[in-house]
Amino acid sequence: MWDEIEKRGKRFEELKAKIESGDPGDYSAMMKEHGRLKKFGAVWMDFANSRRQVVDAEVILKDKTADADFKALAQDEYDTAKKVMDATRDRLVELELVEDEDSGRNVIVEIHAGTGGEEAKLFVGDLYNMYTRYAAQHSWKITEMESSPAEMGGLSEVVFRIEGEGAFGKMRYEAGGHRVQRVPKTETQGRIHTSMARVAVLPEVEEVEVHIDPDDVRESFCAAGGPGGQNVNKVASQCQLLHEPTGILVRCMETRSAAQNKVRAWQILRSKLYALKKAELDKNRSDARLGQIGHGDRSERIRTYNFPQGRVTDHRIEGEDKNWPIQEIVIGNLDELFAKLEQLRRMAGVPQK
């Protein structure tokens, strides 16, 4: 964990120096990243300054030729600086557990229907509505980037962007497999069916944070074909990107503008590649926290929505706290559940000095 803290601290110092020197780089992107790191950075600067003072004082204290009075002053400086260093170090660990480098980012969410036919597609629509209500509670802006309507009113898939402070920090816990158990409207004998949906949650990243070789991407604009009506123009201007080295395929039909959809599609691709890189790093580190709250893999079942029993069960939580009233969850009241998952994330992150 401390390696990550050091990395973030050095990045903050680098951004601070570039901004203060008037670096001609992407100023807007640098300011956004600086803003995300601002709280962490303020504590880091206090830690870094006190650490330098401790090191300087230690040099004097170890110097056999130093004057006794000079050493006494150095001891006082060491004691004061050491207290500040230890306190700010603990604070940095706490901030890392609560707000990692991605917590403050906007988020891109994908929901895909799994097993269960039309019922699974209806469930995708239910999840989308749940997240839309949750975003509204936090005054976040939600923008649909792509969707595939199903015959019975659901969605085969939907991709949307949530813009708001701390959006990824909250929504990260939704990544994984969601299962629903209920009696479908088309079921005449009252039998309970089980269906699945898969959710991917991606932190939105700036262009300067992820380099993509344009030669690795096959770009195309899809012809019309879709639900018709007002949506035909959107489908006609749909941008599609294929990242050949990874096989990642991205589509966007957010607006009627092909140019705007191209911008959004590249934004999604950057987020997917960034998330892929982060997942590889997490796997290599065998991060203990991920073992507690789940890896966020879309095939991993994280939650069951049992309508006949009126409860939602989050499988990452043990004991009685794992069950939640379904009517509260489906209308977007997710803060208490997210707080519990955040608590698990904090408890699993054991700081090492």
C-alpha positions in Angstrom: 0.0 0.0 0.0 2.7 2.5 0.9 4.3 2.1 -2.6 1.0 3.4 -4.0 0.9 6.3 -1.5 4.5 7.3 -2.5 3.5 7.1 -6.2 0.5 9.4 -5.7 2.5 11.8 -3.6 5.2 12.1 -6.2 2.6 12.6 -8.9 1.0 15.4 -6.9 4.4 17.1 -6.5 5.0 16.8 -10.3 1.6 18.3 -11.1 2.0 21.1 -8.6 5.4 22.0 -10.1 4.1 21.9 -13.7 1.1 24.1 -12.9 3.2 26.6 -11.0 5.8 26.8 -13.8 3.2 27.3 -16.5 3.9 24.1 -18.2 2.4 24.2 -21.8 0.9 20.7 -21.5 -2.8 19.9 -21.3 -3.6 22.5 -18.6 -7.3 21.4 -18.2 -6.4 17.7 -17.7 -3.6 18.6 -15.2 -6.0 20.8 -13.2 -8.6 18.0 -13.1 -6.1 15.5 -11.9 -4.7 18.0 -9.4 -8.2 18.6 -8.1 -8.7 14.9 -7.5 -5.5 14.7 -5.6 -5.9 18.0 -3.7 -7.0 16.6 -0.3 -4.4 13.8 -0.4 -1.8 16.2 -1.7 -2.1 18.7 1.1 -1.4 15.9 3.7 1.3 14.5 1.5 3.2 17.8 1.4 3.0 18.0 5.2 4.4 14.5 5.5 7.1 15.1 2.9 8.3 18.3 4.6 8.3 16.7 8.1 10.2 13.6 6.7 12.9 15.9 5.3 13.2 17.6 8.6 13.6 14.3 10.4 16.3 13.1 8.0 18.2 16.5 8.3 18.0 16.3 12.1 19.2 12.7 12.2 22.3 13.7 10.2 23.2 16.2 12.9 22.4 13.8 15.8 24.7 11.2 14.2 27.5 13.7 13.6 30.1 13.1 16.3 31.8 16.5 15.7 28.6 18.5 16.1 28.3 21.0 19.0 26.2 19.8 22.0 23.9 22.9 21.8 23.5 22.3 18.1 22.6 18.7 18.8 20.0 19.8 21.4 18.3 22.0 18.8 18.4 19.2 16.3 16.8 16.8 18.9 14.0 19.2 19.5 13.4 19.6 15.7 13.6 15.8 15.3 11.0 15.2 18.1 8.6 17.8 16.6 9.0 16.7 13.0 8.7 13.0 13.9 5.3 13.5 15.6 4.1 15.3 12.5 5.5 12.7 10.2 3.9 9.8 12.0 0.5 11.6 12.2 0.5 12.5 8.6 1.6 9.1 7.6 -1.3 7.5 9.4 -3.6 10.1 7.7 -2.3 9.2 4.3 -3.0 5.5 4.9 -6.5 6.4 6.0 -7.0 8.5 2.9 -5.7 5.7 0.7 -8.2 3.3 2.2 -11.1 5.7 1.8 -10.1 7.5 -1.4 -7.7 5.9 -3.8 -6.6 7.7 -7.0 -9.7 6.8 -8.8 -12.4 7.5 -6.2 -13.1 11.1 -7.3 -13.5 10.3 -11.0 -16.6 10.3 -13.1 -17.7 6.8 -14.1 -18.8 4.8 -17.1 -21.1 1.9 -16.4 -22.1 -1.0 -18.7 -25.0 -3.4 -18.0 -25.4 -6.5 -20.1 -28.1 -9.1 -20.0 -27.0 -12.6 -19.1 -28.9 -15.9 -18.8 -32.6 -15.6 -18.6 -33.8 -14.4 -22.0 -36.3 -11.5 -22.1 -36.5 -11.5 -18.3 -32.8 -10.9 -18.0 -33.3 -7.9 -20.4 -36.1 -6.5 -18.2 -33.7 -6.9 -15.3 -31.1 -4.8 -17.1 -33.7 -2.0 -17.4 -34.5 -2.3 -13.7 -30.8 -2.0 -12.8 -30.5 1.0 -15.1 -33.5 2.7 -13.4 -32.0 1.9 -10.0 -28.7 3.6 -10.8 -30.5 6.6 -12.5 -32.4 7.2 -9.2 -29.3 6.8 -7.2 -27.5 9.4 -9.4 -30.5 11.8 -9.0 -30.2 11.5 -5.2 -26.6 12.8 -5.4 -27.4 15.5 -8.1 -25.1 13.6 -10.5 -25.5 14.0 -14.3 -26.2 10.7 -16.1 -25.9 10.4 -19.8 -26.8 7.3 -21.9 -24.1 6.5 -24.3 -25.4 3.4 -25.9 -28.4 1.1 -25.5 -30.1 -1.9 -27.2 -33.8 -2.0 -26.5 -35.4 -5.5 -26.2 -38.8 -6.6 -27.6 -40.6 -6.7 -24.2 -39.4 -3.3 -23.0 -36.1 -4.2 -21.4 -32.6 -3.7 -22.6 -30.1 -6.1 -24.0 -27.4 -3.8 -22.9 -26.9 -0.2 -21.8 -23.8 2.0 -21.4 -24.0 5.3 -19.5 -21.8 7.9 -18.0 -22.2 9.4 -14.5 -20.6 12.8 -13.9 -20.3 13.9 -10.3 -17.8 14.2 -7.4 -16.9 10.7 -6.1 -19.1 8.9 -8.6 -16.6 6.0 -9.2 -15.8 5.8 -5.5 -19.5 4.8 -4.9 -20.3 2.9 -8.0 -17.2 0.7 -8.0 -19.1 -1.8 -5.8 -21.6 -2.6 -8.5 -19.1 -4.4 -10.8 -20.0 -8.0 -11.1 -22.8 -10.4 -11.6 -26.3 -9.5 -10.4 -29.0 -12.2 -10.1 -32.7 -11.7 -9.9 -35.3 -14.2 -8.7 -39.0 -13.4 -9.4 -42.1 -14.5 -11.2 -42.0 -13.0 -14.7 -45.1 -11.2 -16.0 -45.3 -13.8 -18.8 -45.3 -16.7 -16.3 -48.8 -18.2 -16.1 -48.1 -20.9 -13.5 -46.5 -18.6 -10.9 -43.0 -20.2 -11.2 -40.0 -18.3 -10.0 -37.3 -17.7 -12.7 -33.7 -16.8 -12.1 -32.0 -14.4 -14.5 -28.6 -12.7 -14.6 -27.1 -9.3 -15.6 -23.4 -8.3 -15.7 -22.2 -4.9 -14.7 -18.9 -3.3 -15.5 -17.8 -0.1 -13.8 -15.0 2.0 -15.4 -13.3 5.1 -14.0 -13.3 7.8 -16.6 -9.7 8.9 -17.5 -8.2 11.8 -19.4 -6.5 11.4 -22.7 -3.1 12.2 -21.2 -3.4 9.4 -18.7 -3.7 6.5 -21.2 -1.7 6.4 -24.5 -3.4 4.6 -27.3 -1.6 4.0 -30.6 -4.1 5.1 -33.3 -2.7 2.4 -35.6 -4.0 -0.2 -33.1 -7.6 1.0 -33.4 -10.0 0.2 -36.3 -12.6 2.9 -36.5 -15.9 2.8 -38.3 -19.4 4.4 -38.3 -22.3 2.0 -38.4 -25.2 2.4 -40.9 -28.8 2.9 -39.7 -30.6 -0.1 -38.3 -32.3 -0.2 -34.9 -35.5 0.6 -33.2 -36.5 3.4 -35.7 -38.2 6.6 -35.0 -36.1 9.3 -33.4 -33.3 6.9 -32.7 -32.5 6.2 -36.4 -30.2 9.2 -36.7 -28.4 8.2 -33.6 -27.8 4.7 -34.9 -26.7 6.0 -38.2 -24.0 8.1 -36.6 -22.9 5.3 -34.2 -19.1 5.2 -33.8 -17.5 1.8 -33.4 -13.9 1.3 -32.2 -12.0 -2.1 -32.2 -8.7 -2.1 -30.2 -7.0 -4.9 -32.1 -4.2 -5.8 -29.5 -6.9 -6.5 -26.8 -10.0 -7.2 -28.9 -11.9 -4.6 -27.0 -14.9 -3.4 -29.0 -16.6 -0.1 -28.1 -19.7 1.5 -29.6 -21.3 4.9 -28.9 -24.5 6.4 -30.2 -25.0 9.0 -27.5 -25.9 11.9 -29.9 -26.8 12.5 -33.6 -23.3 13.9 -34.1 -20.8 11.3 -35.4 -17.9 13.6 -34.2 -19.3 13.7 -30.7 -19.9 10.0 -30.6 -16.3 9.5 -31.7 -15.1 11.5 -28.8 -17.2 9.5 -26.4 -16.2 6.2 -27.9 -12.5 7.0 -27.4 -13.3 8.0 -23.9 -14.9 4.6 -23.2 -11.9 2.8 -24.8 -9.4 4.7 -22.7 -11.4 3.8 -19.6 -11.5 0.1 -20.6 -7.8 0.0 -21.2 -7.1 1.8 -17.9 -9.3 -0.6 -16.0 -7.6 -3.6 -17.7 -4.2 -2.3 -16.7 -5.4 -1.7 -13.1 -6.8 -5.2 -12.9 -3.5 -6.6 -13.9 -1.7 -4.6 -11.3 -4.2 -5.7 -8.6 -3.8 -9.3 -9.6 0.0 -9.1 -9.4 -0.2 -7.4 -6.0 -2.7 -10.0 -4.7 -4.5 -7.1 -3.0 -6.1 -8.3 0.2 -8.9 -5.8 0.0 -10.1 -7.3 -3.3 -10.5 -10.7 -1.7 -12.8 -9.1 0.8 -15.1 -7.1 -1.4 -14.7 -9.0 -4.7 -12.6 -8.4 -7.7 -15.3 -6.7 -9.6 -15.1 -9.3 -12.4 -18.3 -9.2 -14.4 -18.7 -13.0 -14.1 -18.5 -12.9 -10.3 -22.0 -13.0 -8.6 -22.1 -10.2 -6.1 -25.8 -9.8 -5.4 -29.2 -11.5 -5.5 -32.5 -9.7 -5.8 -35.1 -12.1 -4.4 -38.5 -10.5 -5.0 -40.7 -13.3 -3.5 -38.8 -13.0 -0.2 -38.6 -9.2 -0.4 -34.8 -9.0 0.1 -31.5 -8.2 -1.6 -28.5 -10.3 -0.5 -25.0 -9.0 -1.1 -22.8 -12.0 -1.1 -19.7 -10.1 -0.2 -21.1 -9.3 3.3 -21.3 -11.9 6.0 -23.9 -12.4 8.7 -27.3 -10.7 9.0 -26.0 -7.5 7.5 -25.9 -9.1 4.0 -29.7 -8.8 3.6 -31.4 -5.6 2.6 -35.1 -4.6 1.9 -35.6 -5.0 -1.8 -38.0 -2.1 -2.1 -35.4 0.3 -0.7 -32.6 -1.0 -3.0 -34.5 -1.0 -6.3 -35.5 2.7 -5.9 -31.9 3.6 -5.6 -31.4 3.9 -1.8 -27.9 2.4 -2.0 -25.9 4.6 0.4 -26.1 2.4 3.4 -25.2 -0.7 1.4 -22.2 1.1 -0.2 -21.1 2.3 3.3 -21.0 -1.3 4.5 -18.9 -2.3 1.5 -16.6 0.6 2.0 -16.2 -0.4 5.7 -15.1 -3.9 4.5 -12.7 -2.3 2.1 -11.1 -0.2 4.9 -10.9 -3.1 7.3 -9.2 -5.3 4.8 -6.5 -2.7 4.0 -3.9 -3.4 6.7 -1.4 -0.6 6.7 2.3 -1.5 6.9 4.9 1.0 8.0 
